[in-house]
Amino acid sequence: MRKTKVLFAGHDLKFAGIIMNVLSNRAEYEIKTDEWTGHNAHDEAQSKLCLEWADVIVCEWGLGNAVWYSNHKKPHQRLIVRMHLQERDTVYPLQFNMEKIDRIIAISPYVYEEFYRIFKFPREKMTMIYNIVDANRLDKPKVNDARFHLGIIGICPQRKRLDLAVDMFEKLWLEDNRYKLYVKGKMPQEYSWLWNKEEEREYYEGIFARIENAPWKNSVVFEGFGDISEWLSKVGFVLSTSDFESFHLSPSEGMASGSYPIILKWDGSDTIYPKEYLFADVEEAVERITLLNSSALPNDFSNAKDYVRANFGVEQITNQWSQLIDELSATVVK
């Protein structure tokens, strides 16, 4: 049996990593990548070599990669473009050669409708497949005091709203000083593009000064970028305080680990996560955490784990990808 040659092309393939790994371990596929250096920057000679090789092309992000491949794809090839939300505010979708694109994947129902509303992509070419979460890797025993530990993953840029996470933590700490806030990810100073923006820099400087001058400063722990599976074992509540997101993997990763997600509502959050995990404001979120911790008994958040496995689990999502690739490649002349 001849394998279907699937090419993944884009500047940031981290969200597609699990999908590529699973498909590469299946007998029917051969996987290759064309890694771009930016939204519209690549080694064109390398991309042309990849193009000659592929049966099915997956553009991860609908940016310059999708423009280039939709203009260079050959008649016998099939082209999939997976879009997140960032693309909404760029010119690239307007430059797609839609006749050459076989399917647009949106990562949530809200994102699907946004791209239809703004760019009027043909609905028959659109589909929705959620992001993927490796639930088995993240499911590890919690430390004893995890229920008093809040965790936030990724605090840059400003729209991630670290200030709201600190507000939430402070209210809880003033009631019970066992609470801690764990902050995971790169610091804003590590992003030159961000730190050079006066508004962003002043925002973070204000928060860091607030923490430094607070009686609870030693209960806010900053930890660097890296694998989160071990880190989540000490987190009982994982926070999503952003102004907006496309999907936000952090709550789902926390849920897979047995953490309770605290999501301050953003547009589309209700199309991804159950309403019991969505909160109108900091006060409502604090009330829920306090209620859950009012019992001396340990909490069992197995419902959250089950939800992630059923909706974002590796088997569930990769099977959807496989079905789509097989459907499209069935029409490829090999």
C-alpha positions, 0 to 999 in steps of 0.5 A: 500500500502506498502511503499518503504523503502529508506535508505540514507547513507553517511558522509555528507547528507546536499545536500540530505536534501531537497530530503529526506524531500520531499520524506518522506512527500510522502505517497509511501516512508519511509525514514531512514538515516545511517550517517557515521562519515567519508569517510570510517568510520561508525558504522558497526552494525548500517549499517547492521541494516539499510541494513536489513531494506531497499528496495532502498539504496542511497549512498550520495557521492561515497566513503567508504559508496558506497564500503561497501554497494556495497559489502553487498547489498542483491540481492532483494535490489537496490543501487543508488550512487550519486557522486559529484566531490570529489570522482574523486581524491580518490581510492573509485570508483575503489573499487566499486562492480559495479555489485551490483550498479544499478545506478550512479547519477552525479550532472552535465553533466561535472561530468557525463563525468568525471566519465565515462572518468576516471572510465569507469562506464557502461553508462547504469548505469549512469544518470544525475540529477542536485543538488536541490535548494529550490527557494521558501525559498530563494526568498525574497525582496532585500534591497534598496542598494543590487545592490551595494552589492557583496556576496560570500558564502564559502571561504575555501579552497584556491581554492574558490579564495577569492582573486579574489572576493576582486579584483573584489570588489576593482575595483568597490569600486574605481569607486563607494564607495557604493560597499560592499563585504559580505563574508558568511561562516566559516573562515579558522582558524575554519578548523584545517586541513586547517590552519595547511597547511602552503600554505593555511595559508599564502594565507589567512594571505596575503588576511586578511592583504591586507584588513586590510591595504586598504582604503575600509576595512570597506566595506568588511563584514565577516559573519559566517556560517548559513542560507543564505535566509535572508543574500541573501536579501542584496546581488545583485551580488553573486560571484563564483570565484573558480578554480573548482567546481562540481556544486556550489550551491551558484550561483543558490541560489543567482539566486533564491533570485534575485541576478545576478550570476557572475561566473568566468568560471570553467570546466563544468560551461557551462553545468550548467549555461547560458553563459550570467552569465559566465566570462573569468576574473575579468575585464569582470565581473566588466564590466558587473556589472558596465553596469547593475548598469549604470541605475538608475532603479532597475534591474529585474533578474527574468530570473535568478529566472525562470532558477533555478526553471525550472532546479534545483527547488524542484518539478523538481528534486524530481520528477526525484528522485521519478521516478528513485526510482520507476523504480528501486523499481518496480523490488524489491521483497517485 
